[in-house]
Amino acid sequence: MKRMTAILLLLAMLLSLTSVSAEAPAPVRLGGLKGATTMGLVKLLEDNEAKTTLNTYDFTMGVTADELTPKLLQGEMDILAVPANLAAVLYNNTKGQVKMLAVGALGVLYIVEKGGETVQSIADLKGKTIYATGKGTTPEMSLTYLLSQNGLDINQDVTMEWMSEPTETVARLSTQEAGVAMLPQPFATVALTQVEGLRTALSLEEEWNKLDNGSRLVTAAVIVRSEFAEKNPEAVANFLKDYENSVTWINANVAEAAPLMEKYGIVKAPIAQKALPLCNLVALSGQDMKDAAQGYLQTLFDQKPQAVGGQMPGDDFYYGAP
């Protein structure tokens, strides 16, 4: 009888240990902003619903960064997709409580032209009026940098007409016989479907790459709370794999990915199918991430230090980079 009791106790202990080890880790609390920053996540979100991701995720979508960044900083969110310069601002403002995990999108800005084919290079923008959004932010700084690298001054050689939002830019173009605008994807694609006689003149991503100076035009980044990364290195490694798998699949399966863009509230499927190949979605991590982002942030810092939080981020900002 004593022997049977001992066996039963042993079995009970083994069962309790098994139940503890089998207990699923807490979901990674993931956030993204409506737009290009979150496009690369949609397959991950779909796979999360199917329970085929390495981690499980609790996802929150925001319209503006102000909705989600406080949650990250207060420990209510773990990983967040944001504009690349905001990643640096948060790192500086919190004295290193945030790290960059990945670059998620390269250049999504395009120059479009209505009523002609006069713009074939950045130099051809001289003397033009350019309708655009983003005054005082990274779109203006990116254009300023590209113009300067091609011998032009944004304050002297072009006339900037700043709009409050991309839809206003599209509306302005539609009322004119000829005009030039700078638009981000997917709005550039929307404009091409709505404005007769409009064409894509330049990709700012391609023009940036022609400079061949080691930097890349970076739009979106994924950041992580430093404390979460330190305590959960396996979850972070799993996220990076899940994210890379998501971006790789999206780029290879645009027709199938487009409905997911609509499902998760980013952009309508027909527009997504046309815009996706032009959004330059990537999942750069480690040294590749650092190489791409550091040069870009330097170009912003040189124009307006506050655009990256007042100083260039330290090496510890780039998670997983030597």
Secondary structure, DSSP 8 states (H G I E B T S, - for coil): -HHHHHHHHHHHHHHHHHHHHHS----EEEEEETTHHHHTTHHHHHHHHTT-SSS-EEEEEESSHHHHHHHHHTTS-SEEEEEHHHHHHHHHHTTSSEEEEEEEE---EEEEEES----SSGGGGTT-EEEES-TTSHHHHHHHHHHHHTT--TTTTSEEEE-SSHHHHHHHHHTSSSEEEEEETTHHHHHHHHSTTEEEEEEHHHHHHHH-SS-----EEEEEEHHHHHH-HHHHHHHHHHHHHHHHHHHH-HHHHHHHHHHTTSS-HHHHHHHGGGS-EEEE-HHHHHHHHHHHHHHHHHH-GGGGTSS---GGGBTT--
